[in-house]
Amino acid sequence: MDLFNIQKSVQEVAEAILAVLNVDVTIVDKDLNRVAATGRYKDLIGKPLPKNCSFEKVAKRGEAQFIDSPNISQKCFSCSLRGNCAELATIGYPIISQGELLGVIGLIAFDLEQKKRIQENYNSLLVFLNKLGDLLAGNLKYTNTINRLTIQSQEIKEIIDGLGNGIICTDTRGKIKFINSKAEDYLQIKSNDLINKPISEILPDLNSNLKALNSMETRVTVRGKKKSFIIKVLPVKVKDKRVSNIIEIHETTNMVRNAYNLIEGNSNITFDHIIGNSPNIVKAKNLAKEVAKSKSTVLLRGESGTGKELFARAIHNASDRRNFPFVAINCASIPDNLLESELFGYERGAFTGASSRGQMGKLELAKGGTLFLDEIGDLPLHLQPKLLRVLQEGSFMRLGGKELISIDFRLIAATNRNLEEMIEKGEFREDLYYRLNVIPIYIPPLRERIEDMDELSQYLLEKCCNRLGKDLKILSREVKDAFNRYNWPGNIRELENVVEYLINVEKGKLIGFESLPHSIKEYFKSSPNRINKKGRLKDILDNYEKELLKSYLREYGSSTEDKKRISDILGIDLSTLYRKLNKYGLQ
């Protein structure tokens, strides 16, 4: 059971981990020789690791190990590179199959961002590495099994037909004898029409000689469009004499997509995770549930921190695409010059610094699933027509590419910006707006669903106490009142941060008003009537109504259109709103 027997597949796994997690990878066999690697260790493939390195302990103990700062860590005390190691952190995970050590997978951080990512996601990364280890062990076992097949009986043919990869069997002259259903799906062919035909009819890069081939990439025209596949040719021998050939086929994108699914597999967000029963949030949830099964584009509107990505994930997991990737990209968090390659991917040599292997973009990675474009209002103007064309034509080209790649994903976009105003200013394309705004869903801010405050704060309190390993605390009546009267400009994200702050600073079990963050206490200190419960009920309600209307005017503006929007949000007539504004001198 030697990982070098499937070295190409192991390297694909390493490249897949790099593409998804953006950390470097080294995979070694049981003798601690590098089978695959990325980044600065890629040139060391085939060579042994330094003596007494941390992976040696992982291999001996058969247990995962996290190394923080290898240059000074006691775990690396005997390593020959100690003091000269460029690594900032490392996770080593053993690959074990039926009690036998096959090797070690290592995730390596060379900069602080990678180190932080490894530290914060350590537990989920162990689950991820365990699954990848099982994947490699299964692939190795499968390859060894295939090499022993003689393809003589119907029973073996049925086994091959049920395998996950595409399989084509030929005789020694390259004539097709068997094609399994996966290969039929990949190449859109019917096996009965090709029996006894030369293999070159469906794979032009292969000739009749069919010499042993570890791995090669080929592009095949499938229904008028070029698709990339990795093929391997394995000769079947009986007593050292070749009797037939096995050709293994798989899509080049599958490995990365499967790795992405392994990470996203635990993100099973449903509408039950969206807490609240206020009329505004129920209205948004009901609409989202109604359109989840549709293929139509959804535009989530709402302020920052209202939970737009939570809605997007719930829609995806309630759709027919839930078993395919949910790919999220924040248009505001990626520099303009990188966003295009992040979306569309690129071919090798497309630009200075491009990977020699090229890279798949998020559009391609989302095939079959859902693409979530958050902060769509921040999409650069020069990229907007390119995205529009993808949505209209269902295909695109990678940067530097010459061939169209067909895509099939459901688009969910989100924004906290006023796209209509941006169109008037020439900052957002009107044609793209109408393509996105097919099913708009408004996610209400926290101040418009204040009825959910007690349930939300209790849910976040329990969640945070469990996560921090602390005993459950209790919110005092004064804190609850403050939560209900505060305007929450940061919405649920701010509420969650405040709850976590209170859990950390409050020493007792009961959380009092004095433990609240300074900014919230100042909010009430500057306007005491916001929380003043003394006096006549009418005065208290009038003060609260006045402060609420002032906050809406600050938020949305004071034009006629702005006031119309405020009246719609509050569920009152425009004339009623004007009357109240006159009453409080706010006109």
Buried (B, 14 or more C-beta within 10 A) or exposed (E): BBBBBBBEBBBBBBBBBBBBBEBBBBBBBBEBBBBBBBBEBBEEBEEEBBEBBBBBBBBEEEEBBBBBBBBEBEBBEEBEBBEEBEBBBBBBBBBBBEEEBBBBBBBBBBEEEBBEBBBEBBEEBBBBBBBBBEBBBEBBBBBEEBEEBEBEEEEBBEBBBEBEBBBBBBBBEBBBBBBBBBBBEBBEBEBEEBEEEBBEEBBEBBEEEBEEBEBEEBEBEBEEEEBBBBBBBBBBEEEEEBBBBBBBBBBBBBBBBBBBBBBBEEEEBEBEEBBBEBEBBBEBBEBBBEBBEBEEBBBBBBBBBBBBBBBBBBBBBBBEBBEBBBBBBBBBEBEEEEBBBBBBBBBEEBEEEBBEEBBBBBBBBBBEBBBBBBBBBBBEEEBBEBBBEBBEEEBBBBBBBEBBBBBEBBBBBBBBBBBEEBBEEEBBBEEBBEBBBBBBBBBBBBBBBBBBBEEBBBBBBEEBBEEEEEEEBEBBEBBBBBBBBBBBBBBBBBBBBBBBBBBEEBEEEEBBBEBBBEEBBEBBEEBEBBBBEEEEEEEBEBBBEBBBBBEBBEBBEEEEEBBEBBBEBBEEEEEEBBEBBEEBEBE
